[in-house]
Amino acid sequence: MLDAQALADLYVEAWNESDPAKRTSAIAALWAPDALGHKGAYGYAPLSNLTLVTQAKNGRREGVRFRAAPSARLRGDVVTFRWEMLLADSETVLAGGLEFLIVDDDGRILVDHPFAPA
């Protein structure tokens, strides 16, 4: 049985990873090869590039990190979890959102639908 919280934690770790090789490896472990990610990114390379762009856009280089809230749930082939963006060295939450993932029989992400506040 898939552990929804473990998947959520690994997902966020991939988005926090700044090393391109480690990030690509984490994405390959989590996503199916033909997965549909944020903004229509297909496959590992576009997903890896997208995480790096998102990190820069959201200030990762300026001391911001992401974490999964401890409330991930699995129902059928859907995993949902809330994420938070925090200052790197504090528990101050700057923003948050919801991830809605569709996973395959092996627990790898097929589709990733992010919901962030407007």
Contacts in CASP RR format, 6 or more apart in sequence:
PFRMAT RR
TARGET T0000
AUTHOR 0000-0000-0000
METHOD contacts of the structure
MODEL  1
MLDAQALADLYVEAWNESDPAKRTSAIAALWAPDALGHKGAYGYAPLSNL
TLVTQAKNGRREGVRFRAAPSARLRGDVVTFRWEMLLADSETVLAGGLEF
LIVDDDGRILVDHPFAPA
1 74 0 8 1.000
2 74 0 8 1.000
2 79 0 8 1.000
2 103 0 8 1.000
2 107 0 8 1.000
4 72 0 8 1.000
4 73 0 8 1.000
4 74 0 8 1.000
4 79 0 8 1.000
4 80 0 8 1.000
4 81 0 8 1.000
5 68 0 8 1.000
5 70 0 8 1.000
5 72 0 8 1.000
5 81 0 8 1.000
7 30 0 8 1.000
7 72 0 8 1.000
7 79 0 8 1.000
7 101 0 8 1.000
7 103 0 8 1.000
7 107 0 8 1.000
8 68 0 8 1.000
8 72 0 8 1.000
8 79 0 8 1.000
8 81 0 8 1.000
8 83 0 8 1.000
8 99 0 8 1.000
9 68 0 8 1.000
10 26 0 8 1.000
10 29 0 8 1.000
10 30 0 8 1.000
11 30 0 8 1.000
11 68 0 8 1.000
11 81 0 8 1.000
11 99 0 8 1.000
11 101 0 8 1.000
11 109 0 8 1.000
12 66 0 8 1.000
12 67 0 8 1.000
12 68 0 8 1.000
12 83 0 8 1.000
13 26 0 8 1.000
14 23 0 8 1.000
14 26 0 8 1.000
14 27 0 8 1.000
14 30 0 8 1.000
14 51 0 8 1.000
15 51 0 8 1.000
15 54 0 8 1.000
15 55 0 8 1.000
15 66 0 8 1.000
16 55 0 8 1.000
16 60 0 8 1.000
16 65 0 8 1.000
16 66 0 8 1.000
17 23 0 8 1.000
17 26 0 8 1.000
17 51 0 8 1.000
18 52 0 8 1.000
18 55 0 8 1.000
18 60 0 8 1.000
20 48 0 8 1.000
20 52 0 8 1.000
23 48 0 8 1.000
23 51 0 8 1.000
23 52 0 8 1.000
24 44 0 8 1.000
24 45 0 8 1.000
24 48 0 8 1.000
27 44 0 8 1.000
27 47 0 8 1.000
27 48 0 8 1.000
27 51 0 8 1.000
28 44 0 8 1.000
30 108 0 8 1.000
30 109 0 8 1.000
31 37 0 8 1.000
31 43 0 8 1.000
31 44 0 8 1.000
31 47 0 8 1.000
31 108 0 8 1.000
31 109 0 8 1.000
31 112 0 8 1.000
32 104 0 8 1.000
32 106 0 8 1.000
32 108 0 8 1.000
32 109 0 8 1.000
32 110 0 8 1.000
33 43 0 8 1.000
33 44 0 8 1.000
34 42 0 8 1.000
34 43 0 8 1.000
34 110 0 8 1.000
35 42 0 8 1.000
35 43 0 8 1.000
35 47 0 8 1.000
35 108 0 8 1.000
35 109 0 8 1.000
35 110 0 8 1.000
35 111 0 8 1.000
35 112 0 8 1.000
36 42 0 8 1.000
36 110 0 8 1.000
36 111 0 8 1.000
36 112 0 8 1.000
37 47 0 8 1.000
37 50 0 8 1.000
37 109 0 8 1.000
37 111 0 8 1.000
37 112 0 8 1.000
38 47 0 8 1.000
38 50 0 8 1.000
38 54 0 8 1.000
38 112 0 8 1.000
38 114 0 8 1.000
39 50 0 8 1.000
41 47 0 8 1.000
41 49 0 8 1.000
41 50 0 8 1.000
55 61 0 8 1.000
58 64 0 8 1.000
58 85 0 8 1.000
63 87 0 8 1.000
63 88 0 8 1.000
63 89 0 8 1.000
64 85 0 8 1.000
64 86 0 8 1.000
64 87 0 8 1.000
64 88 0 8 1.000
64 94 0 8 1.000
65 85 0 8 1.000
65 86 0 8 1.000
65 87 0 8 1.000
65 88 0 8 1.000
66 83 0 8 1.000
66 84 0 8 1.000
66 85 0 8 1.000
66 86 0 8 1.000
67 83 0 8 1.000
67 84 0 8 1.000
67 86 0 8 1.000
68 81 0 8 1.000
68 82 0 8 1.000
68 83 0 8 1.000
68 84 0 8 1.000
69 81 0 8 1.000
69 82 0 8 1.000
69 83 0 8 1.000
69 84 0 8 1.000
71 81 0 8 1.000
71 82 0 8 1.000
72 79 0 8 1.000
72 80 0 8 1.000
72 81 0 8 1.000
73 79 0 8 1.000
73 80 0 8 1.000
73 81 0 8 1.000
77 102 0 8 1.000
77 103 0 8 1.000
77 104 0 8 1.000
77 110 0 8 1.000
78 100 0 8 1.000
78 101 0 8 1.000
78 102 0 8 1.000
78 103 0 8 1.000
79 99 0 8 1.000
79 100 0 8 1.000
79 101 0 8 1.000
79 103 0 8 1.000
80 98 0 8 1.000
80 99 0 8 1.000
80 100 0 8 1.000
80 101 0 8 1.000
81 98 0 8 1.000
81 99 0 8 1.000
82 96 0 8 1.000
82 97 0 8 1.000
82 98 0 8 1.000
82 99 0 8 1.000
83 96 0 8 1.000
83 97 0 8 1.000
83 98 0 8 1.000
83 99 0 8 1.000
84 93 0 8 1.000
84 95 0 8 1.000
84 96 0 8 1.000
84 97 0 8 1.000
85 93 0 8 1.000
85 94 0 8 1.000
85 95 0 8 1.000
85 96 0 8 1.000
86 92 0 8 1.000
86 93 0 8 1.000
86 94 0 8 1.000
87 94 0 8 1.000
95 116 0 8 1.000
95 117 0 8 1.000
96 116 0 8 1.000
96 117 0 8 1.000
97 114 0 8 1.000
97 115 0 8 1.000
97 116 0 8 1.000
97 117 0 8 1.000
98 114 0 8 1.000
98 115 0 8 1.000
99 112 0 8 1.000
99 113 0 8 1.000
99 114 0 8 1.000
99 115 0 8 1.000
100 112 0 8 1.000
100 113 0 8 1.000
100 114 0 8 1.000
100 115 0 8 1.000
101 109 0 8 1.000
101 111 0 8 1.000
101 112 0 8 1.000
101 113 0 8 1.000
102 109 0 8 1.000
102 110 0 8 1.000
102 111 0 8 1.000
102 113 0 8 1.000
103 109 0 8 1.000
103 110 0 8 1.000
104 110 0 8 1.000
END
